[in-house]
Structures are given as C-alpha cells and as structure tokens.
C-alpha cells in the first residue's frame, strides 16, 4: 500500500469515512474483533463473548491527510473471572506499517485497519522497552546515573507510528527518552551531534540504548511559554526578539549540509486538508485562506537558505535570566528560510490568548513588539503569510472551538499580509 495524495477526492472521502468509523459507534466492534485477533488469532464475530461489557472511549485522534487516521482508545472489559481489565489500544489506517504478531489486522475490502495494544507500536520497536521501568533503570545505571528509587516514567507525548517522548525520573534527575522509527532516530542523533559539536545550547544525547531510542538530557531553564505568561510581573525574564534570533544565528553552517525538511508553509495544502477534516463547516473559509496564502507566498521573494530549527516556538525554547538557555526538539534542524522560523514563533504565540485568556491577556502586545523587530530582518509580507500558514496548521490539532479561533487568527495574519502588498 502506498501513501495517498490528499488532493485526490477519493482519498479525502476515504479518510473522512475512516475518521467517522474509528471515532463513531463502529469503534466498539473494531476493538472487539481486534482483542480477539491479538489474543486468540482470527475468529468470527459470532464467537464473541457478549458478556465482555466492553467500553471503548476515544482518547486522541491523529489525522495526517494522505497518510491515514490513527485513534487512541481507553478500553475496559471483563476478563471472564470477575475482574475488570483496562488497556490502551490504537487503531490505525496508516500505510506501510511493519508486520507484527502483536498487531491485529482487520481487512474490509480495500481498507486495512491495524490495532495494537500500547506500547507495542509496530513502527516504534523501542517503545515497549522504553515504557518498562526496569529496563529504563538499567539504561540509567549504564549511564552511571543509577536511580535512588524506582524509576518513574511519564509519557509526555505519543503520536502513533511516528514518535513518543517519556520523562524518566523526577526533577533535576530526570532525562527524556525519545522513541522514533530507527532511521529517523539515526537522523536525529546526527542533528544533535552537529549542534553539540558547535557548542549550540541544546540538550545532549546521553545514550542510544536500543533501536530508535535516544536518551536526552533535560533542558536547562524553563519553557519560554512560562516567561511569556509571567512577562508582566517579571519583564526581565522574557527574552527579547533579538535574543531569540541570536540563538538562530548560533546555528553552524554545517546545518546546511543536513537534509532539508518542508516548512509549515511549504505544506499548506496538507495542513489545509487537515483543517477541513477537523472543521468541515468552515471548509469554505479554509479554501479561501489556502488559496490566498498560496498566491501570497508565490509572489514574495525567496530569501537565502540559512540554518534553521524548523519548529522554533515557545514550548521548544527554554530560557533563564532573560536569555535562551536551550532549545529542544531539533528533529527538523536543516537548511531553510529564516522567515519560517520567525513565523513559527509568532504563529504559536499568537494563539495563546484564545487558549488561556486570563494567563495570556497581555500577549498581543508581545506579538506586536516581536513582529515589529522580525519584519526588519525578513520581508514583512512573507513573514505575515508564513505566520498565517503556521496558525492554519494548528487548527486541526485541537478542539473544534479552539480550531475555529485559530482559523480566525490565521485570517487576521493573512489580511495583514495582503494589506502590505
């Protein structure tokens, strides 16, 4: 099976159908059949135990247009002996997933759905050991950091078949365990090497204890989001826009030798399709925004390729005493446009007031100040168009209410860009 082009009507309709079935009432039958398939091999629906008292609650939905739908479920059922079993399962229509005995394959005509128990993700062979406290205890001991108490593991994030991040330990003694498909893990390790060798403030890779697993030190300082939230009571703790750009300036020229990754603006068709799937009632607005931004980006000057972070925003930037102390998630470091990094920062910060109005009521002033500085560094129209594209990319990964609010913010940036032509 090959990845599908999200621009094809059949693909859009197929994924809309998959999304509806994996999140709708049909999810219960999918999970029921998968449980039998994982445990006991193929069986007919008539063999099912009607007394399972099966409950299937949708936890998270991951939709990547053209690359399938994955849904995480909180599942509960009776084990037949009077005990209640609670598990986490994932169902996915993603193509090219590796075969595994730990995965149930459900086929229906031209569609295949694979279901597995967390943490047995077929694309992330390192996830199961990374979720085992005893195994991670051994990894930390091998690093010369044997825990004084049982290892505490917290799952920070999980995107089925793509990545997972766990925090091992607590406080200053914690490290992060990042799990990726093995080839992507090798590429990430190379990026960390380039930055560490150049002395760029970013966490070091401590070890690679298994296929696709990187143990990474804890970033120094606090997330920029905290400095933004507290900017009114502690203005000295908030780095200025020039300080943020100085970290980008510290990226070495060797970054230009790394493979380039498409920016959010480069994949505006992908993100617009995801937004339409998440906000079908707003499809017309999204169509107009996608068309307008595509036209704007085509006419703005294409600046020189420079070293870029690729995902430069307030959750990935850490600060201390008004400076940048570290920057995490360097998966996308490579050649690109400075306006994409600056637009990514502006776009993410611009949506904070809608997320927590009381905490971030003062943020529009910060955005205005940062925009005024950034537009002296890159083309002002290009900056605003790329900021709008970033905000559009954020519309699908949240609640419908937040998605609609982000769509409105993207429209404001687009209108501001058009007004400066």
N, C-alpha and C positions, 0 to 999 in steps of 0.2 A: 504494500500500500504506500502511495506517495502522498506528500503534503499537497493540499489542495489550494488553489488560487482563491482567496477570499472575495475577489471581484466577480467570480462566476456565480450567477443566480442559484444554480443547483447547490453549490457549496453553502451559500448563505442560508438557503431554505433547509438544507440537511442539518446544519449546525443549530438552527433555531428549533428544529424538531428534536434534536438530541438534547438541547438545553431544557426544553419543556418536559421531555420524558424523564431525564435524570433528576430533575428537581420536583416533578409533579407526582401524582399518586402512583404512577408506574414504577417509581424508585423502589417501592417495597418489594415487588416481585423480582426486580433486578437483584436486589440484595439477597432475597431468599434463595434464588437459584444459585447465586454466587457462593453463598455459605455452604450449600450442599456440594457445589463443584470444587471448592477449595478443600473441604473436609473429606468428602467421600467419593470424589470422581463424578462423572456425568450421571445425572438421574433425571427422570421425567418429572414434570410438575405434579403429576398425580401422586408421586411418592412423598410429597412434602407433608410434614407434621403440622396439622392445623392448630396445634396447641402451643406453638412456639411463642405466642404473644410478642411477635416481632414488632419493634418500633424502629423507625428509620427517620432521623432528624437531619435535615440539611444543615451543615456547618459552614462550609465555604464553597464558593463556585469560582472556578478558574476557566475563563474562556479566552482562547487565543485564536482569533479568526484565521481559518485556513490550517490550523494545527490542532483542532479538536477541543472538546469540552471535558474538564475533569471536575468532579464534585466530591467533597469530603463529607462523610456521614458519621454522626454519632448513632451507634446501633446498640440495641438492647434486645435480649431474648432469653427464654428459659432453657436451661441445659437438659431438661428432662428429669432431673433429680431434685427439683425444687429450688435450685439456685439461679440467680439472675446473672447473666453474662453481659458485660458492657465492653464494646470494642469500637475502634475507629476504622472505617473502611473507606476506600477510594474507588470510584468508578470513572473510567476514562475512555474517550474515543480517540485519544491521541494516536497518530500513526507511528509506525516503526518502533514500537516498544519491544524490548527484548523478551524472548520467551522465558517463562519461569514456571516451575511446578507450584510455586506459591501464588500463582495468579489464575483466576477463573476466567475463561474465555467464553463469552456469550455472543453467539452469532445470530443475526436476524437479516437474511437477505444479503444486501451489500454492505451492511453495517456490522462492526465488531465493537463490543464493549468489554474492556478488561477491568477486573475488580480484584483488589488485593487488600489485605489487612496492613495497616500501618504497623511497623515501619518497613514492610517488605516491598518497597517500591522497585519494580524490575529495572528501571533506568538508573537507580541510585544504589548500587551494591554496597556502598559504605554506610548506608543509613541505619540498617539494623544493628551493626556493631556500635555505631555512634550513639544509639539510643540505649545501649546496655551499660549500666553504671559500673559493673565490674570490669568490663573491657576498657572503659574510659579511665578508670582508676589505674589500670595497668599502663595505659598510654602516658598518663601524668607521672607515674612512677618512673617510667623510662626517660622522661624529660628531666628527672631529678627534682620533681615537684610532687612527691607523694602526699596525697591529701591527709590531713589530720583526722578527718571524719569521713563517713560515707559520701561519695560523690553525689552532688545534687545536679540533676540535668533538667534544664528548662528549654523547651522547644520555642525558639524565638520566631521562626518563620518556616513555612513549608509550602513549596509550590510543586505539586505532584509532577514527577518525571524530570524536573528541572533543577531544583536546589532545596536545601534545608540548612538552617543555622540553629545550633544549640549552644546554650551557655552552660559550661561545666564549672562547678564550684560556686563561690559566692564572693561578692565584693571585689577587693583588690586581688584576691587569689584566683579569680575566675579567668578562664580562657574561652575562646569561641571555637567551636568545631563546625567547620563548613563542609557540607557534603554536596558534591556535584557529579554529573556523569564524568567518568575518568578522564576523557580527553579535555573537557572543559576545566577540570581541576588542574591538569598539567599547564594549560594556558594561563590560568590564574596564578599559579606558582611562578611562572616566568615573569608576569607583571610585577608581582611582589619583589622578585629579585631585582628587577630593573630599578624600582623605586628605592629599595633598601640600599643598593649599591651607590645610588646618587645622593643618599642622605635626605631624601624627601620624608617629611613627617607623616608616617603611615605605619600601622601595626606590622610587625614581623611575623612571618610564618615560622612557627616553632618546630613543627614536625609534619610529616605526611605518613601517618601510621597505617593507612590502608588504601585500597583503590578508591579514588575520588574523594579522599578525606584530607582536609588541611586543618591543623590546629594553629590558631592565630591568636597572638597576644591581645589583651584588652587595650583598647584605645585610651590614651591619656586625655584627661579633661572631661568635659560634659558636652552633650549634643548642642549644636547651635540653636536648635529649637528651644532649649531652656534659656539660652541667653536672649533670644528674641522675646520669649514670654516675660522675662524679668527686666526688659530694657528700660522701662520707666523708673523702676526703683534702683536699678544698677546700670546706668548707661555706659559706664566704663567697661562692663563685662561683655558688651556687644562689639564684635569686630566690625570695622568699617568696610565698605565695599572695596577699598583699595587693599585692605589686609586680605580679604578673601581672594582677590585677584592675584595677590603676591604668591599665594600657595600654587595657583595655576602656573605662574611664571617660574616656579621652582622645578616644574617637571622637566626632566632632562631631554635632550634632543634624541636620545636613543628610543624614546617613546614613539617617535615617528617611524621606527623600524617594525613596530608591532602591527598585527593585522588591524585594519580599521573596522569599527562597528557602526552600523547605521544609527543615526541620532533619532530622537523622537520626531523631529520634523521630517526626516528622510522617510519615515514610515507613517506618514499622516494617513494614508489610505487604510492601513492596518488598524490604527487607533480609532479612526472614524467608524470603521465597521464594528469594532468592539463597542463603541458608544451607541451605535444604532441598535445593537443587540440588547444592551443594558437599558436603553431609553427609547423603546420603539415609538412612543408617542411624540418624540422630539426628532424623528428622522429627518423631517424637512429642514429644521434648523441646522442639524448636523451636516446635511448635504450642502447647504449654503456656506457653512463655515469651512468645510473641507475644500470646496471649490474656490472660495475667496482666498484662503491661505495658500493653496497650491499656486494660484496665479501670482500672489504677492511674492512668494518665495522664488518663483521662477524669474522675477524681474529684479530682485535685489542682487547686489554684487556678491560674487562668491569669493570670500576672503581667503587668505593663505591658509594652508593646512598647518596646524600647530599642535603641540602635545595637549591632549585633553583628558579629563577624568571620565566623561561620558555619563555620569549620574550624580552631578555635583549639586546637592541640595541639603537642606538644614538637618536632616536625620543622619547624613553621612559625614558631615563636617563637625569636628569636635574642637572646643575652644577652652582656653584658660587665660585669665587675666587680659582679656581683650584681644588675644592672638589666636591663630589657628594652631592647635596642638597636635592634631592628627586628622586624617581623612580615611574613611573605611570604604569597603565595597569597591575595590578597584578593578572589578571584572571587565569593565568597558574601557579602561585606560588605553589610549591609542591616538593615532592622528585624527584630527577633526577640525571643527570651527570653534573659535573662542565664543562666538555668539550663541552656540548651542549650550555650552557650559553656563554662561551668564543667564541665558533664557531659562534654563532648567532651574536655577536658583530662584529667579523671580517668579516663575510659574508656581513652584511648590509653596513659596512663602505667600503668594497672593491668595491662595485658597485657605490659608489658616483661619482667617476671621470667620468664615462660614462653618468651619469645623468646631471651633470653640470661641464664640463671640466675646465672652467675658474675659477670657485669657488673652486674646489677640486683638482686642479692640483698637490698639494703637498701631497695628501692623501696616495699615495703608500709608502712614507717614514714612515708615521704614522703606516700604516698596518704592515710594516716590523718590526718596533720597538715593537709594541704590540704583534706580533706573536712570536718574539724572547723571550719576557717575558712569554707569556702564555704557550709556549712549555716547560718551566721549571716547570710548575705547573701541566700539564697533558701530556699524551702520545702524542708526536709530530705527528705521523701518524693519530691517532684518531682525533686530533684537526683539521688537514687539511681536512680529509674526511668529518667530520661533518660541517666544513665551506663550503665545496663544496655542501653538501646536502642543506644547508640553501640557498646558492645562486641559486641552481636549483629551490627551492621552490618559488623564487622571479621572475622566468622567465615568469609566466603566468599572473601576475597581472599588466601588463604594456603594452606599445605599442609593436608591432612586432619588431621594431628597437631596443628598449631597451631590449626586451626579448632575442633577438639574442646576444646582447652584454653581457647580464648576463649569457647566456649559455656558452659563451667563457670564462668568468671569472671562472665559475664552473669547466670547463675543465682544466684550469690552476691549480686550487687548487687540483683537482684530480690527475693530472700528478705529482705535487709536492709531494703529499702523497705517490704515487706509488714509486717515486724515493727515498724515505726514508725507504723503507722496508728492 
